[in-house]
Amino acid sequence: MESININASGSKKINYLLWLVLLTLSVTTVGIFAFYGSKAGVFPLLGSMALVFVYIVIKEPKFAVISIMLLAYFIMFLIIAINTTFPLGTIMDAMLAVMILGFFIQQKYNRNYWILKNPIGYMIAIWVIYNLLQFANPFAASKMAWLYTIRSVAVVMLSYYIFTYYLDSKKFLRTLIGLWLALSVIGALYAIKQEFFGFFWFEERNHYDPLVYSLNFIDGHWRKNSIFSDPVAFSYNMAVSALLCIGLMTGPFKTKYKVLLGFLAVLFAVVMTYSGTRAAYVLIPAGLVLFFILKLNRWTLALSFPALLLFLILIRVPTSNPTMTRFQSAFKPGQDASFNVRKVNQKKVQPYIQSHPIGGGLGASGIWGVRFAPNSYLAQFPPDSGYVRVAMELGWIGLILICTLIFTALYVGVRNFFTIRDPELKSYCLAMVLMVFALSIGNYPQEAIVQFPLSIYFYLMLAIITVTKLLDNQTKGEEKETPSPAKIDARVY
C-alpha cells in the first residue's frame, strides 16, 4: 500500500486541519521564544515536528516501516551518546502506537483483517492476550513491574501485524532486506573502529561502572558492543546478519552479488568475535546445520565436509589469542564457569516454576523485579535465559506458549520454503528460517529478542515468512489482481 486511500474531500479537511494546527503552534512557539526564552520555546517546536511526523507516518505507512527499522537500530547508540535521562525507548512505543492507529484508519477504507488469519498471527494473538491477563496474576509481587514490562514483551509483538500488512510487494521486500544489510555493515564497521582505534569518550563513561567493568573487561581486553546496547545484542545481530547473507546467496542473483554476500557473511562472523559473547558463537554453526538439511543436494553435501573440518580445526587448534580461546570455550560448556552458575540458579528456581503454572508475574525478575519488588523471591534470580525468564514470570504455561510460537514459525517457514516456487522469495524465506532457528537456540543461554533492534526485527522475520508465501501464490496466478494488503487471501494456509 503506497498511501491511505482517503476520499478527496476527507483528505482536504485533514490537510486544512493540519495547517491550522501547525499555524497555531508556530505562532505559539514564536510568542514563547520571545517572552520566555529558548528553553521553553523548544517544546511547542518539538510538538509541531512530532505532529508532522505523525501525519507522514499515517499517510505513508511504508515510510513508517523504514523509520522504525532505522530507529530500532540506532536508538541505543543515541541513548549512550546523548547521555540523557529521558526514556528514549518510549519513542519506539509511540511509533508503534501511531502505526497501529494508521492501520485502523486504513481498515476504515479497506476493511480486511486477513493478517490475523494465519498460524503465526493466531499464536501471537494468544501470547499477547496471555500477557495482558497477567495483570490479574495473584502471585505477582508488583503491578508496576507488569506495566513497565508489558510493552517490551507483548505490545511490541503487534509490529508483526504491521509488517505483514504493509509488505505487499517484492520491491518493498527488497528495499527492507537491502536496508537491513546496510545497517548491519554500519554496525560491523563501527565494531572494527572500536577494536582497532578504541572507544569514543562518551562510550567510555560506562567503563567506570564496576558492574560493566566486571562483565566487559576480560583478559585485559574490552568486549565490543558497536552501536548496540551491550556485547550480547551486538553479537546476536552480527550472527543473524551472517545467516541472512547465507540464505540470500541461494537466490537468483548475479555472481558478483553472491560474492559480496559471502564476503559480508565472513565480515559479520569475524566482527562477532569482538564481542566476546560465547553464546553467539554457536548461532552460525547451528544455522548452517539447518541450512545443509534444508538445501540437501550434492553441492551442499560436498561443502558440508570441508566446513565441518574447518570448524573442528577452529575449536581444537592450540592458541594464545584471548578472542580465539573464548570462541573455543563456547563449545565446551562444561568448562565454562558462568554457564555452570546459570545451571545452579536454574536448578534452584525449578521447584518454583513447577508449582506456579502461571508464574510469578510479568517483570518479577530482572531490573523491574529488583526495582518494584526487591524482597520478592524471583527478584533474587538473574534472568540469564529468555526461556527461564518466561518460565519464572509466566509459568510453565507461558513457556509452552512461547515454545509453540517459535515452533509454529519454524514449521510455517520450512513448509513455505519447500512450496514457494519463486527463487527470490524462496531465498528470503530460507534466510528468515535460519535466523529464527538460530535465535530460538540463542534464547536459552541469553535473552535473544528483548533488546533493540532484534526485539523489532524478530517480528519482521516472522512477517517475511508469512508474506513470501502470499506473494508467491499471487505470482503464480492464484490471485488475478496486483497484490495489495486488502486483497491477499488468507486461505493460502
N, C-alpha and C positions, 0 to 999 in steps of 0.2 A: 504494500500500500504506500503510495507516494505521499499522499496527504489525505486529510479527512475530507470526505465528500459532503460538505455542508452547502445547502442551497444558497443562492446568491444574496437574497435578502437577509438571511440569517448571518452570512459572512460579513455583510456591510454593517449590520448592527454591532457585531462583535468588534469590528475594526474601529467604528466610531466610539464605542465604549472604551476601547483600549487607549485611543488617542486622547480621550477626555481625561482618563485616569492618569496617563503619563503627563499630560499638560499640568494637571493639578499637582502632581508630585514634583514636577520641575519647578513650578512657582514656589511651592513649599520649601524645596531644597534651597533655592536662591535666598529666600527670606531667612531661613535658619542659618545659612552660611553668613549672611550679612549681620544678623543680630546676636547669634550665639557662638559663632566660630566654626572652624572646620571639623572639629571632633563631633559636634552634634549634627552637623550637616551631612556627614557621611552616611547616616542611617537611611534617610529618605532616598539618597542617591543609590545606595545598595538595594533599597526596595524597588526602585524603578528598574534597575538592571535585572533583578530577580523576576519581576513581572514580565519583562520582555522575554526572558529565558523560558519562563513557564509557558508563555504563549507559543513560542517556537517549538517547544517540546510537544505540546498538544497538537499543534498544526502540522509539524513534520516529525512523526514518531521515529523514523529511521535516523534522523539526526540525534534523537534522544538515545537510541540504542548505541550508537557510536560514542556519544558523550559519556554514557555510563561505563562503557568499556575503558575509555581513556581515564576517567576519574578513578575507577577501581584500581587501575594500575599505578597511578601516581599519588593517590591520596595519603598513603603512609609516608611517602617521601616529603610531601608538603607539611605534614604534621611535625616531622623531625626538623625540617629546615626552618619553619616559622617559629617553632617552639611556643605555640600558643596553648592556653588552657581551654580555648573554645573547642567544643566537641565536633571537629570537622567531619567525623564519621556520620553525623546526623544529616550531612549534605546528601549522602548516598540514600538515606531513608527518604529525604524529601524528593530526590529524583525518582525513586521507585513510586512514591505516592502520586507524583504528577503523571508518571507514565500509566499507572493504573487508572487515574482519572481520565486520561486521554483514551484509554482502552474502552471505558464505559461510555464516553461520549461517542466514540466510533460505533458502539453497539446500538446507539440510538438511531443511526442511519443505516447500518449494515448489521442487523441483528443475527448473530450466529455464534453459538458457544461450542463450536467443534473442537476447540483446543482442550476442553475438559474431557473429551470422549476418546481417550487413548489410555493404554495401561499405565504409562508413566504419569500422565495427568491425574488418573484416579489415585495412584499411590501418594503423590504429592499432596493432593487434597486431603486424604486421610491423615497424613503426617501433620499438616498444618492444623487441622481440627483437633487432633490429639494434643498438640502443644498448647492450643488455646484452652482446652479443657483442663490443662494442668494448673490453671489459676485456682481451681477448686480443690486441688490436691490437699487432703487433710494432713499429710505428713510434711508438707512444705514448711520450712522454718521462716520464710520471708516472702511476702507478696511483691516487695520491691525488687527482689532478685529476679522474679519471673518477668516483671515489667522491663527490666534492663536487658534481659536475655532473649525475650521472645522475638525481637526484631532481627537478631543475628542467626537464629536457628529455624525460624518458621516464616516470618514475613518476607525475608529475602528470597525464599523459595518461590514466591509469586513471580519472580523475574523469569522463571521457566515459561509461564504462560505468555508473558510479554514477548520474549524472544521467539517463541513458537508462532505467535500471531503475526509478527512483522517480518519473519524470514520467509518471504514469499517468492523468491527467485534465486536462480543460481548466481546471477550477477551480484546481488546483495550478499549472498553467502561467500562469494569470492572476496568481496570487499572486507568482510569481517575476518576471514581467515588471513588475508594479507595484512590487515591491521594487527592481528594477534601476533603474527611473525615479526612484524616491525617492532612492536613493543617488547617482544622477547629479546630481540637483538639489542635494543637500548639497555635492557636490564643486564644482559651479558657483558656488554662493553663497559658499563658502569662498574661491574664487579671486577673487570680487568684493571680498570683505573684504581680501584681500592686496593687490589692485590699488589700492584707494582708501583703505584705512586702515592698510596696512603689515603687517609680519610680527610674530608673537609673538617674545618673547625667545629661546625655545628653538628657533625656526626660524632665527634669525639666527646661531646658534652656528656653523653650517657656512659662513656667508658669509665667514668669515676664512680659510677654506682657499683657497690660491692657485688650485688647480685649479677649485674651484667658482666662484670669482670670475671666472676667465677664461672659463668656459663660460656662466655665467648672468647676468653683468652686461654688457649690450650697449647701446652708445649712451646711457650714463647711466641705464639702466633695468634693473631686475631682472626676469628671466623668472620667471613664476609656476608653481608646481607643485601648488598647492592641498593636498589631503590625501595626495598621491601621492609616490612616491619622488623623482621628478625631472620637469622640464617635458615631456619626451618622453612619459612614462607618462600624465601629466595630459592632454596634448593629444590623444593617441590615444584615451583613454577618452571625452573630450568629442566627438570626431569620430564614433565609433561610436554614441554615445548619440543624437546628432543623426540619424544614419541609422536608428536604432531607431525614433525618433518618426516619421520619414518613412514607413517601412514600415508602422507601425501605423495611420497615417492612412488607409490603404486598406481598413481593416477595417470591419465593420458597427457602428460605434459612433455614438453621438449626436453631433450637430453641435458641441455645447459641448465634448465631449472631443476632437474633432478640432482645434478651435480651440486648446485647451490644448496638444495635442501639437505643433501648428505653432509656438506660442509657445516651447515648450521646445526645439524644434529650433533656432530662432533664438538662444535663450539659450545653448545649448551651443556653437553655432558662433561666437558672439561671444566668449565667455569662452575658447574655444580659442586665440584670437589672443593672449591674455595670456601664453601660454607661450613665444611667440617661436620655436616649432618649425616650421620651414619644411616639413618632410616631412609634417606633419599637415594642412597647408592643402590638400594635393592630394586627401586622402581623401574629403571630402564631395563635391566635383565628380565624382570617379571613381565614387562610389556612385550619384550622380544619373544619370550616363550609363547605368549598368546598369539603374537604375530606369526610365528612359524607354524603354529597349529592351524590358524585360520587360512593362511596362504600356502598350505602344504602342497608343494609340487616339486619337481626335480631341481628347480633353481633354488628355492628356499631350503630344500634338503641339503643341497650342495653347500650353501652358505652357512648352514647351521653348525657344521662340524668345525670349520675354521673359527667361527665366532665362539663356540664352546671352548676350543683350545686356547684362544686368546684370553678368554675370561678366566680359565683355570690358571694361566700363567700370571695374570694380573693379581689374583688373590693368593698366589703361592710364592712369587718371586721375592727373594730377600731384599729389603730396602731399609734405608735410614731416613728416607723422606717422611716427615710427620704427616703430610697430607695422604701419601700413599699408605702409610701404616694405618691411618684411621679408616681409609677405604677398605683395606683388607679386614679390619676388625668388624666391619658391618656384617661380614659373612661368617663370623664366629661369635654369635650372640652369647654363648655360654661363658665367654671370657670378658664380656662387657659388664663392668660394674654397674653402670646406670641401668642397663637392661635388667640385671638381677634385682636391683632395688625396685624397679617397676613391678616385677613379678611378685615380690614380697608384699608390696602395697595392694596389688590386685587380689592377692590371696586373703589379705586381712578384710577387705571390703566385700568379698564374695558372699559371706553369710547375710549381710545387709541387703544385697541385691536379690538374693533368693527369697528373702522374707518380705520384700516390698515390691510387688509386681508392677506398681505404677511409679516407683521411685520416690526419691526424697524431695522432689520439686525442681522445676526448671531454674537453673542458676544457683543450685545449692552448693556446688563445688567451684573451685577456681576463685578468681578475683572477686566476683559478686558474692559468692558464699562467704568469703573472708570479710567483705565489707559490710554485708547486711545481716549475717548470722554467724559471727566469728566463733561462737561457742557450740555451734551445731556439729553433729558427728561427721557429716560429709565435707564440711569446710576444712577438716584436717587432712584430707586426701588430695594431693595434686592430680588434676585430670591429665595425665600424660598420654592418654589414648582417647581418640574420638569415640570409639565403641564403649570404652569403660565409662567415659563421661555420660554417654547416653544411658548406659545401664544403671549408673548411680542416680541420675536425676530423673529419668523417665521409666526406670524399671526394666525388667526383662520383657515386658510388653513393648516398650519403646525400642528396645534392642532388636526385637523381632521385626518391628515395623521398618526400622532404618535398613536392616539387612535385606528385607523383602524389597524395599525401594531400589537398592543397589542391584539386587539380583534381577529385578524386573527391567532395569535399564540395560543391563548386560544381555539379558535374554532377547529383548526387543532389538538391541543393537546388532547382535550376532545374526538374528533372523533377518533383519533388514539387509545386512551386509551380503548374505547369500542370495537374497531375492532381488536386490537392486541391479538393474542392467546397465544403467548409465555409468561408465567407468569413472567419471569425475566425482559424481555423487557417492559412488561406492568407496572411493578413496577417502572422502570426507567422513563417511560413516565409520570406516575402519579406524581412522585416526582418533575419533571420539571414543570408540570402544576401547582402544588401547589405553587412552588416558583415564577413562572411568575405572577400568580394571586396575591400573597402577595406583590410583588414589584409593580404591577400595582396600588395597593391601596397605598402603601408607597410612591409612586411618587407624591402624592398630598401634604402631609404635608412637605416633604423633597425632595431633588433631589436624587432619589434612585440609579440611574445607571450611575453616572458621575465620581465616584471615583473608583480607583483600590481597590480590584480586580473585583468588580461587573461590572465595565464597560467592562470587558472582559468576565467574567463568565456568564453574562446575555445572550450573544450570543452563548455561549456553551450550555446553557439551550435550546435555540431555535433550535440549531443544533441537540441536542439529541431528541427533539420532532420529528424532521423530520426523523432522521436516525433510530429510533426504529421501525417505521412502515416499512421502506425499508428493514431492516434486518429481520423483522418478515415475510414479504412476501417471502423472499428468503428461510427462514427456512421452510416455508410451501410448498416449492417446486415450487413456481410460477416462480422462476429463477432456471435453471438447473445447473448453474455453481457456483463455490465458489464466495462469494461476493468480489467485488473489485470496487474501485471508478469509473473505466472506464466502468463498465458493469451494474451498478444499473440502473434500468429503472424508469424514472420519471413518467411513465404513471400510477403508483400506485395511483396517485392523481386524 
